[in-house]
Amino acid sequence: MVDEGNKKGVHLGFYTSSSQWSPITGNSNKFSSYDLWYPHYDSNPSFSDFSSFGGWTSPAIKQYVGDASQCGVGVDKNFY
């Protein structure tokens, strides 16, 4: 899938957490050149909680709230 996205010029990234990445990939660092978007629902819009995994030393996006409501619509909140 990554190869096809690259061939088509798609900007790729991964949405995952350390607890999901390790058992699925064996903590592979093969994709660490791509952007990382990770969830940590701590209501804290910062990367101060990030711990390196899968070769990523810093994230691109953090999803810090996953069950907010705005104007009567359910939304997630992300920090860039």
PLY file of the C-alpha trace (Angstrom):
ply
format ascii 1.0
element vertex 80
property float x
property float y
property float z
element edge 79
property int vertex1
property int vertex2
end_header
0.00 0.00 0.00
2.83 2.39 0.87
4.58 1.67 -2.43
1.41 2.41 -4.40
0.80 5.64 -2.52
4.35 6.75 -3.22
3.99 5.91 -6.92
0.88 8.08 -7.09
2.52 10.97 -5.24
0.24 10.72 -2.19
1.52 12.31 1.04
1.52 9.35 3.41
1.59 9.04 7.16
0.69 6.59 9.89
-1.96 6.82 12.60
-0.90 4.49 15.37
0.27 4.18 18.95
3.21 2.33 20.43
0.86 -0.25 21.92
-0.51 -1.03 18.44
2.70 -0.61 16.43
4.90 -3.04 18.32
2.69 -6.17 18.19
1.74 -5.61 14.56
5.16 -4.75 13.13
7.63 -5.95 15.78
8.48 -2.28 16.36
9.79 -1.93 12.80
11.44 1.39 11.98
11.00 0.90 8.23
8.38 3.67 8.00
9.87 6.27 10.34
10.50 8.67 7.45
6.73 9.14 7.18
4.66 11.45 9.37
3.30 9.99 12.60
-0.13 10.84 14.00
-0.64 9.27 17.40
-3.56 9.18 19.86
-3.18 9.99 23.53
-6.43 11.19 25.06
-5.01 13.31 27.88
-6.67 16.64 26.96
-3.17 18.12 26.62
-2.48 19.79 23.25
1.29 19.23 23.25
3.85 16.59 22.32
5.34 16.57 25.84
4.03 13.03 26.45
5.55 11.50 23.33
7.93 8.55 23.73
9.83 7.36 20.68
8.81 4.11 19.00
9.08 2.54 15.56
12.01 4.80 14.71
9.98 7.99 15.14
11.70 10.55 17.31
8.95 13.14 17.00
5.33 13.11 15.82
3.54 15.32 13.30
0.10 15.21 14.93
-1.35 14.19 18.28
-5.01 13.34 18.78
-5.55 14.52 22.35
-9.37 14.37 22.66
-11.46 11.70 20.97
-14.95 12.37 22.22
-15.60 16.12 22.11
-18.77 17.80 20.93
-18.88 21.04 18.98
-22.11 22.59 17.73
-23.85 19.30 18.52
-21.45 17.24 16.41
-18.93 14.70 17.72
-15.35 15.72 16.93
-11.79 14.70 17.74
-9.22 17.32 18.70
-5.74 17.24 17.23
-2.53 19.13 17.92
-0.09 19.93 15.09
0 1
1 2
2 3
3 4
4 5
5 6
6 7
7 8
8 9
9 10
10 11
11 12
12 13
13 14
14 15
15 16
16 17
17 18
18 19
19 20
20 21
21 22
22 23
23 24
24 25
25 26
26 27
27 28
28 29
29 30
30 31
31 32
32 33
33 34
34 35
35 36
36 37
37 38
38 39
39 40
40 41
41 42
42 43
43 44
44 45
45 46
46 47
47 48
48 49
49 50
50 51
51 52
52 53
53 54
54 55
55 56
56 57
57 58
58 59
59 60
60 61
61 62
62 63
63 64
64 65
65 66
66 67
67 68
68 69
69 70
70 71
71 72
72 73
73 74
74 75
75 76
76 77
77 78
78 79
